[in-house]
Amino acid sequence: MKGTPIHPIWSLDRGDWGPLGELEPGETLASATGPATLLSTTTTTRPTPVYNLEINRHHVYQVGELAVLVHNTYGSVRRATADVSTLKGRQLPGEFTGNKIKRYRRQMQAQGGYGDFPPIMIAEINGKKIIIDGHHRARAAGAAGIKKVPIEVINVPPKIAVFGDN
């Protein structure tokens, strides 16, 4: 299983979500087949494509061969608005789906604004607003001429707040 250091994984030992970057070998995780023991972790500093999955606006799902329970949010959330031009993406250009951005842009224009799209999830790191989830929505809003978008600011422990600036 691969993920970002802040990606929340359900730890049976903690009885709570724990960021992937803080999980320890030997920790027990929830999976579709029952408890799964984390054997080891590895980190990389090279850019790696990541994908956030959302099905009918649900962010809890199972991944990997063991179907480990994961989530697309982390910790406490503060709701706010932000100028879309101040949001920094962390996805590589090849990870964007142009058709999805066009479809979202058309929907936003038809709704007369951002409408009922979910807020863009960000983390504030060193004064920068880094997009965690919502890269396509942010691009579509900019293309639709929308200046302010709703955001959810998540708390990210500083020791795992490692992001690219792309």
ZALUM-979233 format. One record per residue: residue number from 0; residue in three letters; x negated, y, z negated of N, C-alpha, C, O in turn. Coordinates in steps of 0.1 Angstrom, whole numbers, plus 5000, padded with zeros to 4 digits. Last residue first. Layout:
REM residues N
+-----+------+------+------+------+------+------+------+------+------+------+------+------+------+
| pos | code |  nc1 |  nc2 |  nc3 | cac1 | cac2 | cac3 |  cc1 |  cc2 |  cc3 |  oc1 |  oc2 |  oc3 |
+-----+------+------+------+------+------+------+------+------+------+------+------+------+------+
| NUM |  ala |    X |    Y |    Z |    X |    Y |    Z |    X |    Y |    Z |    X |    Y |    Z |
...
+-----+------+------+------+------+------+------+------+------+------+------+------+------+------+
REM end
This chain:
REM residues 166
+-----+------+------+------+------+------+------+------+------+------+------+------+------+------+
| pos | code |  nc1 |  nc2 |  nc3 | cac1 | cac2 | cac3 |  cc1 |  cc2 |  cc3 |  oc1 |  oc2 |  oc3 |
+-----+------+------+------+------+------+------+------+------+------+------+------+------+------+
| 165 |  asn | 4953 | 5220 | 5063 | 4956 | 5221 | 5077 | 4971 | 5225 | 5079 | 4976 | 5226 | 5090 |
| 164 |  asp | 4938 | 5215 | 5041 | 4943 | 5229 | 5043 | 4948 | 5231 | 5057 | 4947 | 5242 | 5062 |
| 163 |  gly | 4944 | 5186 | 5020 | 4938 | 5193 | 5032 | 4944 | 5207 | 5033 | 4955 | 5209 | 5027 |
| 162 |  phe | 4943 | 5183 | 4985 | 4950 | 5184 | 4997 | 4941 | 5190 | 5008 | 4932 | 5197 | 5005 |
| 161 |  val | 4946 | 5171 | 4953 | 4936 | 5172 | 4964 | 4943 | 5172 | 4977 | 4949 | 5162 | 4981 |
| 160 |  ala | 4953 | 5170 | 4924 | 4958 | 5179 | 4934 | 4947 | 5181 | 4945 | 4940 | 5191 | 4945 |
| 159 |  ile | 4946 | 5155 | 4903 | 4950 | 5147 | 4915 | 4955 | 5157 | 4926 | 4960 | 5152 | 4936 |
| 158 |  lys | 4940 | 5173 | 4883 | 4930 | 5163 | 4886 | 4933 | 5155 | 4899 | 4925 | 5148 | 4905 |
| 157 |  pro | 4963 | 5189 | 4879 | 4952 | 5194 | 4886 | 4942 | 5183 | 4891 | 4936 | 5185 | 4901 |
| 156 |  pro | 4995 | 5174 | 4885 | 4983 | 5175 | 4876 | 4971 | 5179 | 4884 | 4969 | 5174 | 4895 |
| 155 |  val | 5021 | 5194 | 4897 | 5011 | 5184 | 4901 | 4999 | 5185 | 4892 | 4993 | 5196 | 4890 |
| 154 |  asn | 5054 | 5200 | 4898 | 5042 | 5202 | 4890 | 5033 | 5190 | 4894 | 5037 | 5179 | 4894 |
| 153 |  ile | 5071 | 5214 | 4926 | 5068 | 5203 | 4917 | 5055 | 5206 | 4910 | 5046 | 5212 | 4915 |
| 152 |  val | 5096 | 5234 | 4937 | 5082 | 5234 | 4934 | 5080 | 5223 | 4923 | 5086 | 5223 | 4913 |
| 151 |  glu | 5116 | 5235 | 4964 | 5115 | 5229 | 4951 | 5100 | 5228 | 4948 | 5092 | 5222 | 4956 |
| 150 |  ile | 5130 | 5262 | 4983 | 5119 | 5253 | 4980 | 5122 | 5246 | 4966 | 5129 | 5252 | 4958 |
| 149 |  pro | 5148 | 5276 | 5010 | 5148 | 5271 | 4997 | 5137 | 5261 | 4995 | 5134 | 5253 | 5004 |
| 148 |  val | 5133 | 5303 | 5029 | 5138 | 5289 | 5029 | 5139 | 5285 | 5014 | 5130 | 5290 | 5006 |
| 147 |  lys | 5132 | 5332 | 5050 | 5132 | 5326 | 5036 | 5139 | 5312 | 5036 | 5150 | 5310 | 5043 |
| 146 |  lys | 5134 | 5335 | 5079 | 5123 | 5339 | 5071 | 5121 | 5333 | 5057 | 5111 | 5328 | 5054 |
| 145 |  ile | 5141 | 5319 | 5108 | 5145 | 5320 | 5094 | 5133 | 5324 | 5086 | 5123 | 5317 | 5087 |
| 144 |  gly | 5137 | 5314 | 5135 | 5136 | 5328 | 5130 | 5141 | 5330 | 5116 | 5143 | 5341 | 5112 |
| 143 |  ala | 5134 | 5289 | 5143 | 5148 | 5295 | 5144 | 5148 | 5309 | 5139 | 5159 | 5315 | 5139 |
| 142 |  ala | 5108 | 5283 | 5137 | 5112 | 5284 | 5152 | 5126 | 5290 | 5153 | 5129 | 5297 | 5163 |
| 141 |  gly | 5110 | 5282 | 5109 | 5102 | 5292 | 5116 | 5106 | 5294 | 5130 | 5107 | 5306 | 5135 |
| 140 |  ala | 5126 | 5259 | 5108 | 5131 | 5272 | 5102 | 5123 | 5283 | 5108 | 5129 | 5294 | 5112 |
| 139 |  ala | 5109 | 5240 | 5119 | 5122 | 5243 | 5125 | 5127 | 5256 | 5121 | 5132 | 5264 | 5129 |
| 138 |  arg | 5089 | 5239 | 5100 | 5086 | 5243 | 5114 | 5098 | 5247 | 5121 | 5098 | 5257 | 5128 |
| 137 |  ala | 5104 | 5230 | 5078 | 5096 | 5243 | 5077 | 5093 | 5248 | 5091 | 5095 | 5260 | 5094 |
| 136 |  arg | 5113 | 5205 | 5087 | 5122 | 5215 | 5083 | 5116 | 5229 | 5083 | 5122 | 5239 | 5087 |
| 135 |  his | 5088 | 5191 | 5090 | 5097 | 5194 | 5101 | 5107 | 5205 | 5099 | 5109 | 5213 | 5107 |
| 134 |  his | 5079 | 5191 | 5062 | 5071 | 5197 | 5073 | 5080 | 5201 | 5085 | 5079 | 5212 | 5091 |
| 133 |  gly | 5090 | 5180 | 5039 | 5097 | 5190 | 5046 | 5090 | 5197 | 5057 | 5094 | 5209 | 5061 |
| 132 |  asp | 5069 | 5176 | 5011 | 5080 | 5170 | 5019 | 5088 | 5181 | 5026 | 5092 | 5190 | 5019 |
| 131 |  ile | 5048 | 5193 | 5004 | 5048 | 5178 | 5001 | 5058 | 5171 | 5010 | 5054 | 5160 | 5015 |
| 130 |  ile | 5030 | 5221 | 5014 | 5042 | 5213 | 5016 | 5039 | 5198 | 5013 | 5030 | 5192 | 5018 |
| 129 |  ile | 5017 | 5243 | 4991 | 5014 | 5232 | 4999 | 5026 | 5223 | 5001 | 5032 | 5219 | 4991 |
| 128 |  lys | 5010 | 5275 | 4986 | 5022 | 5267 | 4986 | 5020 | 5255 | 4996 | 5021 | 5257 | 5008 |
| 127 |  lys | 4982 | 5286 | 4966 | 4988 | 5282 | 4979 | 5000 | 5273 | 4977 | 5001 | 5266 | 4968 |
| 126 |  gly | 4971 | 5290 | 4942 | 4978 | 5301 | 4948 | 4984 | 5298 | 4961 | 4991 | 5307 | 4967 |
| 125 |  asn | 4961 | 5265 | 4935 | 4952 | 5276 | 4938 | 4959 | 5287 | 4945 | 4953 | 5293 | 4954 |
| 124 |  ile | 4991 | 5251 | 4945 | 4977 | 5248 | 4942 | 4968 | 5259 | 4945 | 4967 | 5263 | 4957 |
| 123 |  glu | 5023 | 5241 | 4942 | 5014 | 5253 | 4942 | 5001 | 5250 | 4936 | 4999 | 5246 | 4925 |
| 122 |  ala | 5040 | 5220 | 4963 | 5032 | 5221 | 4951 | 5024 | 5234 | 4952 | 5018 | 5237 | 4963 |
| 121 |  ile | 5074 | 5216 | 4976 | 5060 | 5221 | 4977 | 5053 | 5219 | 4963 | 5059 | 5217 | 4953 |
| 120 |  met | 5100 | 5206 | 4997 | 5092 | 5203 | 4984 | 5078 | 5208 | 4986 | 5071 | 5204 | 4995 |
| 119 |  ile | 5126 | 5224 | 5008 | 5113 | 5220 | 5011 | 5105 | 5218 | 4998 | 5105 | 5227 | 4990 |
| 118 |  pro | 5160 | 5213 | 5002 | 5149 | 5222 | 5000 | 5136 | 5216 | 5004 | 5135 | 5204 | 5004 |
| 117 |  pro | 5180 | 5198 | 5029 | 5174 | 5198 | 5016 | 5163 | 5208 | 5015 | 5156 | 5212 | 5024 |
| 116 |  phe | 5204 | 5218 | 5047 | 5192 | 5210 | 5047 | 5186 | 5209 | 5033 | 5188 | 5219 | 5026 |
| 115 |  asp | 5227 | 5234 | 5051 | 5227 | 5223 | 5040 | 5215 | 5214 | 5041 | 5216 | 5203 | 5036 |
| 114 |  gly | 5212 | 5265 | 5060 | 5223 | 5256 | 5058 | 5222 | 5246 | 5048 | 5217 | 5249 | 5037 |
| 113 |  tyr | 5195 | 5283 | 5072 | 5189 | 5270 | 5067 | 5200 | 5260 | 5064 | 5198 | 5248 | 5066 |
| 112 |  gly | 5216 | 5297 | 5097 | 5206 | 5298 | 5087 | 5201 | 5284 | 5083 | 5204 | 5274 | 5090 |
| 111 |  gly | 5238 | 5292 | 5113 | 5235 | 5306 | 5109 | 5225 | 5307 | 5098 | 5225 | 5317 | 5091 |
| 110 |  gln | 5243 | 5267 | 5122 | 5248 | 5270 | 5108 | 5245 | 5284 | 5104 | 5250 | 5289 | 5094 |
| 109 |  ala | 5229 | 5268 | 5146 | 5244 | 5266 | 5146 | 5250 | 5270 | 5133 | 5261 | 5274 | 5132 |
| 108 |  gln | 5203 | 5270 | 5137 | 5209 | 5281 | 5144 | 5224 | 5280 | 5145 | 5231 | 5291 | 5143 |
| 107 |  met | 5201 | 5245 | 5125 | 5199 | 5257 | 5117 | 5206 | 5269 | 5124 | 5212 | 5277 | 5117 |
| 106 |  gln | 5203 | 5229 | 5148 | 5213 | 5228 | 5137 | 5213 | 5240 | 5128 | 5223 | 5245 | 5124 |
| 105 |  arg | 5181 | 5237 | 5162 | 5194 | 5239 | 5168 | 5205 | 5238 | 5157 | 5214 | 5246 | 5157 |
| 104 |  arg | 5161 | 5228 | 5145 | 5162 | 5242 | 5148 | 5176 | 5245 | 5153 | 5182 | 5255 | 5150 |
| 103 |  tyr | 5165 | 5200 | 5145 | 5167 | 5208 | 5132 | 5169 | 5223 | 5135 | 5177 | 5229 | 5129 |
| 102 |  arg | 5158 | 5195 | 5172 | 5171 | 5192 | 5167 | 5174 | 5200 | 5154 | 5185 | 5205 | 5153 |
| 101 |  lys | 5131 | 5204 | 5172 | 5141 | 5210 | 5181 | 5155 | 5208 | 5176 | 5163 | 5217 | 5175 |
| 100 |  ile | 5120 | 5186 | 5154 | 5119 | 5200 | 5151 | 5130 | 5207 | 5159 | 5136 | 5216 | 5154 |
|  99 |  lys | 5125 | 5162 | 5167 | 5131 | 5164 | 5154 | 5131 | 5179 | 5151 | 5141 | 5184 | 5146 |
|  98 |  asn | 5109 | 5165 | 5190 | 5124 | 5164 | 5191 | 5131 | 5167 | 5178 | 5141 | 5173 | 5178 |
|  97 |  gly | 5083 | 5165 | 5179 | 5089 | 5177 | 5185 | 5104 | 5177 | 5187 | 5110 | 5187 | 5185 |
|  96 |  thr | 5071 | 5153 | 5151 | 5080 | 5149 | 5161 | 5087 | 5162 | 5167 | 5096 | 5167 | 5161 |
|  95 |  phe | 5038 | 5152 | 5139 | 5050 | 5160 | 5141 | 5058 | 5154 | 5152 | 5052 | 5150 | 5162 |
|  94 |  glu | 5013 | 5141 | 5139 | 5023 | 5135 | 5130 | 5037 | 5141 | 5132 | 5047 | 5136 | 5127 |
|  93 |  gly | 4995 | 5155 | 5153 | 5000 | 5144 | 5159 | 5011 | 5137 | 5151 | 5018 | 5128 | 5156 |
|  92 |  pro | 4986 | 5175 | 5134 | 4995 | 5179 | 5145 | 5001 | 5167 | 5151 | 5013 | 5168 | 5155 |
|  91 |  leu | 4989 | 5162 | 5100 | 4981 | 5165 | 5112 | 4991 | 5167 | 5123 | 5002 | 5163 | 5124 |
|  90 |  gln | 5002 | 5179 | 5071 | 5003 | 5168 | 5081 | 4994 | 5172 | 5093 | 4992 | 5184 | 5096 |
|  89 |  arg | 5003 | 5199 | 5053 | 4992 | 5189 | 5051 | 4993 | 5178 | 5061 | 4986 | 5168 | 5060 |
|  88 |  gly | 5011 | 5234 | 5056 | 5013 | 5220 | 5059 | 5001 | 5211 | 5056 | 4990 | 5216 | 5055 |
|  87 |  lys | 5020 | 5260 | 5035 | 5009 | 5254 | 5042 | 5012 | 5239 | 5044 | 5015 | 5232 | 5034 |
|  86 |  leu | 5041 | 5288 | 5037 | 5040 | 5274 | 5034 | 5029 | 5268 | 5042 | 5028 | 5269 | 5054 |
|  85 |  thr | 5045 | 5314 | 5045 | 5035 | 5312 | 5034 | 5033 | 5297 | 5031 | 5024 | 5294 | 5023 |
|  84 |  ser | 5065 | 5315 | 5063 | 5052 | 5317 | 5068 | 5041 | 5314 | 5058 | 5029 | 5313 | 5061 |
|  83 |  val | 5088 | 5313 | 5048 | 5084 | 5301 | 5055 | 5070 | 5302 | 5060 | 5063 | 5292 | 5061 |
|  82 |  asp | 5089 | 5326 | 5016 | 5088 | 5330 | 5030 | 5082 | 5318 | 5037 | 5071 | 5313 | 5034 |
|  81 |  ala | 5111 | 5308 | 4994 | 5098 | 5313 | 4998 | 5098 | 5317 | 5013 | 5107 | 5312 | 5020 |
|  80 |  thr | 5129 | 5303 | 4964 | 5129 | 5305 | 4978 | 5115 | 5310 | 4981 | 5108 | 5316 | 4973 |
|  79 |  ala | 5134 | 5276 | 4940 | 5131 | 5290 | 4943 | 5133 | 5292 | 4958 | 5138 | 5282 | 4965 |
|  78 |  arg | 5134 | 5253 | 4913 | 5139 | 5257 | 4925 | 5137 | 5272 | 4927 | 5137 | 5280 | 4918 |
|  77 |  arg | 5111 | 5231 | 4900 | 5116 | 5244 | 4898 | 5121 | 5248 | 4912 | 5114 | 5247 | 4922 |
|  76 |  val | 5109 | 5199 | 4884 | 5111 | 5207 | 4897 | 5116 | 5220 | 4893 | 5125 | 5222 | 4885 |
|  75 |  ser | 5086 | 5175 | 4869 | 5097 | 5185 | 4869 | 5097 | 5194 | 4881 | 5087 | 5195 | 4888 |
|  74 |  gly | 5075 | 5146 | 4888 | 5076 | 5155 | 4877 | 5088 | 5165 | 4877 | 5097 | 5163 | 4884 |
|  73 |  tyr | 5079 | 5143 | 4922 | 5070 | 5140 | 4911 | 5073 | 5151 | 4900 | 5073 | 5163 | 4903 |
|  72 |  thr | 5094 | 5124 | 4950 | 5092 | 5136 | 4941 | 5084 | 5133 | 4929 | 5081 | 5121 | 4927 |
|  71 |  asn | 5098 | 5101 | 4964 | 5092 | 5113 | 4971 | 5091 | 5125 | 4963 | 5087 | 5136 | 4968 |
|  70 |  his | 5088 | 5069 | 4950 | 5097 | 5081 | 4950 | 5090 | 5092 | 4958 | 5078 | 5093 | 4958 |
|  69 |  val | 5089 | 5033 | 4949 | 5082 | 5046 | 4950 | 5093 | 5057 | 4951 | 5105 | 5054 | 4953 |
|  68 |  leu | 5085 | 4999 | 4940 | 5094 | 5011 | 4939 | 5086 | 5024 | 4939 | 5078 | 5026 | 4930 |
|  67 |  val | 5071 | 4976 | 4963 | 5070 | 4984 | 4951 | 5078 | 4996 | 4951 | 5079 | 5003 | 4962 |
|  66 |  ala | 5072 | 4953 | 4981 | 5083 | 4962 | 4979 | 5082 | 4969 | 4966 | 5092 | 4968 | 4958 |
|  65 |  leu | 5050 | 4938 | 4987 | 5057 | 4934 | 4974 | 5069 | 4943 | 4972 | 5076 | 4941 | 4962 |
|  64 |  glu | 5041 | 4949 | 5010 | 5045 | 4935 | 5011 | 5053 | 4931 | 4998 | 5062 | 4923 | 4999 |
|  63 |  gly | 5055 | 4983 | 5011 | 5045 | 4973 | 5010 | 5050 | 4959 | 5010 | 5062 | 4957 | 5010 |
|  62 |  val | 5081 | 4999 | 4991 | 5072 | 4999 | 5002 | 5062 | 4987 | 5000 | 5061 | 4981 | 4989 |
|  61 |  gln | 5114 | 5012 | 4985 | 5104 | 5002 | 4982 | 5094 | 5001 | 4994 | 5099 | 5001 | 5005 |
|  60 |  tyr | 5127 | 5044 | 4973 | 5126 | 5032 | 4982 | 5115 | 5023 | 4978 | 5107 | 5026 | 4969 |
|  59 |  val | 5142 | 5074 | 4969 | 5137 | 5063 | 4962 | 5137 | 5051 | 4971 | 5148 | 5048 | 4977 |
|  58 |  his | 5155 | 5096 | 4981 | 5140 | 5096 | 4981 | 5134 | 5084 | 4974 | 5122 | 5084 | 4971 |
|  57 |  his | 5182 | 5102 | 5003 | 5177 | 5095 | 4991 | 5162 | 5094 | 4992 | 5156 | 5091 | 5003 |
|  56 |  arg | 5193 | 5113 | 5026 | 5188 | 5122 | 5015 | 5184 | 5115 | 5002 | 5184 | 5121 | 4992 |
|  55 |  asn | 5195 | 5091 | 5043 | 5207 | 5097 | 5038 | 5204 | 5105 | 5025 | 5212 | 5105 | 5016 |
|  54 |  ile | 5163 | 5085 | 5035 | 5174 | 5079 | 5041 | 5187 | 5084 | 5035 | 5189 | 5082 | 5023 |
|  53 |  glu | 5131 | 5095 | 5041 | 5143 | 5099 | 5035 | 5154 | 5092 | 5043 | 5156 | 5094 | 5055 |
|  52 |  leu | 5096 | 5092 | 5037 | 5108 | 5086 | 5041 | 5120 | 5091 | 5034 | 5120 | 5092 | 5021 |
|  51 |  asn | 5068 | 5107 | 5048 | 5078 | 5107 | 5038 | 5090 | 5102 | 5044 | 5095 | 5106 | 5054 |
|  50 |  tyr | 5036 | 5095 | 5057 | 5050 | 5097 | 5061 | 5059 | 5097 | 5049 | 5058 | 5088 | 5041 |
|  49 |  val | 5003 | 5104 | 5067 | 5012 | 5099 | 5057 | 5026 | 5103 | 5061 | 5028 | 5112 | 5069 |
|  48 |  pro | 4971 | 5099 | 5081 | 4985 | 5102 | 5083 | 4993 | 5096 | 5072 | 4991 | 5084 | 5067 |
|  47 |  thr | 4943 | 5112 | 5065 | 4950 | 5100 | 5068 | 4965 | 5103 | 5070 | 4970 | 5111 | 5062 |
|  46 |  pro | 4910 | 5126 | 5064 | 4925 | 5128 | 5067 | 4931 | 5115 | 5071 | 4926 | 5108 | 5079 |
|  45 |  arg | 4889 | 5112 | 5038 | 4891 | 5116 | 5052 | 4906 | 5117 | 5054 | 4914 | 5111 | 5048 |
|  44 |  thr | 4885 | 5104 | 5013 | 4885 | 5119 | 5015 | 4888 | 5123 | 5029 | 4890 | 5134 | 5033 |
|  43 |  thr | 4901 | 5079 | 4994 | 4894 | 5083 | 5006 | 4895 | 5098 | 5007 | 4905 | 5104 | 5003 |
|  42 |  thr | 4902 | 5054 | 4969 | 4905 | 5067 | 4974 | 4896 | 5070 | 4986 | 4886 | 5064 | 4988 |
|  41 |  thr | 4917 | 5025 | 4955 | 4907 | 5030 | 4963 | 4911 | 5044 | 4968 | 4923 | 5046 | 4970 |
|  40 |  thr | 4924 | 5002 | 4929 | 4927 | 5014 | 4937 | 4915 | 5018 | 4944 | 4904 | 5016 | 4940 |
|  39 |  ser | 4936 | 4969 | 4919 | 4926 | 4979 | 4921 | 4931 | 4991 | 4928 | 4942 | 4990 | 4934 |
|  38 |  leu | 4959 | 4956 | 4909 | 4946 | 4950 | 4908 | 4935 | 4960 | 4909 | 4925 | 4960 | 4901 |
|  37 |  leu | 4989 | 4959 | 4892 | 4980 | 4966 | 4901 | 4965 | 4961 | 4898 | 4960 | 4961 | 4887 |
|  36 |  thr | 5013 | 4934 | 4892 | 5001 | 4939 | 4885 | 4992 | 4946 | 4895 | 4988 | 4940 | 4905 |
|  35 |  ala | 5048 | 4935 | 4893 | 5036 | 4933 | 4901 | 5024 | 4940 | 4893 | 5026 | 4952 | 4889 |
|  34 |  pro | 5079 | 4920 | 4883 | 5067 | 4928 | 4880 | 5055 | 4925 | 4889 | 5053 | 4913 | 4892 |
|  33 |  gly | 5099 | 4912 | 4913 | 5097 | 4912 | 4899 | 5084 | 4921 | 4896 | 5079 | 4928 | 4904 |
|  32 |  thr | 5103 | 4916 | 4939 | 5101 | 4902 | 4935 | 5098 | 4901 | 4920 | 5096 | 4890 | 4915 |
|  31 |  ala | 5103 | 4943 | 4943 | 5116 | 4936 | 4946 | 5115 | 4921 | 4941 | 5125 | 4915 | 4939 |
|  30 |  ser | 5087 | 4958 | 4914 | 5088 | 4954 | 4928 | 5100 | 4946 | 4930 | 5107 | 4942 | 4921 |
|  29 |  ala | 5070 | 4980 | 4892 | 5083 | 4974 | 4896 | 5082 | 4970 | 4911 | 5078 | 4978 | 4919 |
|  28 |  leu | 5038 | 4973 | 4878 | 5047 | 4981 | 4886 | 5059 | 4973 | 4889 | 5059 | 4961 | 4889 |
|  27 |  thr | 5014 | 4975 | 4852 | 5025 | 4967 | 4858 | 5035 | 4976 | 4865 | 5040 | 4986 | 4859 |
|  26 |  glu | 4979 | 4979 | 4854 | 4992 | 4985 | 4851 | 5003 | 4976 | 4859 | 5001 | 4971 | 4870 |
|  25 |  gly | 4955 | 4969 | 4863 | 4962 | 4962 | 4852 | 4976 | 4967 | 4849 | 4983 | 4960 | 4842 |
|  24 |  pro | 4941 | 5000 | 4871 | 4941 | 4986 | 4873 | 4947 | 4979 | 4861 | 4943 | 4982 | 4849 |
|  23 |  glu | 4963 | 5029 | 4867 | 4951 | 5021 | 4863 | 4952 | 5007 | 4867 | 4963 | 5001 | 4866 |
|  22 |  leu | 4973 | 5058 | 4884 | 4976 | 5045 | 4880 | 4963 | 5037 | 4877 | 4953 | 5040 | 4884 |
|  21 |  glu | 4968 | 5083 | 4894 | 4966 | 5081 | 4880 | 4968 | 5067 | 4875 | 4966 | 5064 | 4863 |
|  20 |  gly | 4976 | 5083 | 4921 | 4962 | 5087 | 4917 | 4958 | 5085 | 4903 | 4946 | 5085 | 4899 |
|  19 |  leu | 5003 | 5079 | 4919 | 4995 | 5068 | 4924 | 4980 | 5071 | 4920 | 4973 | 5061 | 4917 |
|  18 |  pro | 5020 | 5091 | 4890 | 5013 | 5094 | 4903 | 5003 | 5083 | 4907 | 4996 | 5078 | 4898 |
|  17 |  gly | 5048 | 5073 | 4878 | 5034 | 5078 | 4876 | 5028 | 5080 | 4889 | 5030 | 5073 | 4899 |
|  16 |  trp | 5079 | 5073 | 4862 | 5072 | 5075 | 4875 | 5058 | 5079 | 4871 | 5056 | 5088 | 4862 |
|  15 |  asp | 5083 | 5050 | 4835 | 5085 | 5063 | 4841 | 5077 | 5063 | 4854 | 5069 | 5053 | 4857 |
|  14 |  gly | 5074 | 5031 | 4818 | 5089 | 5033 | 4818 | 5092 | 5046 | 4825 | 5102 | 5053 | 4821 |
|  13 |  arg | 5048 | 5023 | 4817 | 5051 | 5037 | 4812 | 5066 | 5039 | 4811 | 5071 | 5047 | 4803 |
|  12 |  asp | 5050 | 4997 | 4826 | 5043 | 5000 | 4814 | 5047 | 5013 | 4808 | 5048 | 5015 | 4796 |
|  11 |  leu | 5062 | 5000 | 4851 | 5070 | 4993 | 4840 | 5063 | 4996 | 4827 | 5070 | 4997 | 4816 |
|  10 |  ser | 5062 | 5027 | 4871 | 5053 | 5019 | 4862 | 5062 | 5013 | 4851 | 5068 | 5020 | 4844 |
|   9 |  trp | 5069 | 5036 | 4903 | 5075 | 5033 | 4891 | 5066 | 5023 | 4883 | 5063 | 5012 | 4888 |
|   8 |  ile | 5050 | 5063 | 4917 | 5052 | 5049 | 4917 | 5059 | 5045 | 4903 | 5054 | 5050 | 4893 |
|   7 |  pro | 5047 | 5093 | 4935 | 5052 | 5086 | 4923 | 5055 | 5072 | 4926 | 5062 | 5068 | 4935 |
|   6 |  his | 5018 | 5106 | 4949 | 5030 | 5099 | 4952 | 5034 | 5091 | 4940 | 5027 | 5083 | 4935 |
|   5 |  ile | 4995 | 5120 | 4946 | 5006 | 5124 | 4938 | 5019 | 5116 | 4940 | 5029 | 5118 | 4934 |
|   4 |  pro | 4977 | 5108 | 4964 | 4974 | 5107 | 4949 | 4986 | 5111 | 4941 | 4988 | 5107 | 4930 |
|   3 |  thr | 4996 | 5091 | 4990 | 4988 | 5103 | 4985 | 4986 | 5102 | 4970 | 4994 | 5094 | 4963 |
|   2 |  gly | 4990 | 5056 | 4999 | 4998 | 5068 | 4996 | 4990 | 5080 | 4991 | 4977 | 5078 | 4990 |
|   1 |  lys | 4994 | 5022 | 5008 | 4987 | 5035 | 5009 | 4996 | 5046 | 5005 | 5008 | 5045 | 5008 |
|   0 |  met | 4991 | 4988 | 5000 | 5000 | 5000 | 5000 | 4991 | 5012 | 5000 | 4981 | 5013 | 4993 |
+-----+------+------+------+------+------+------+------+------+------+------+------+------+------+
REM end
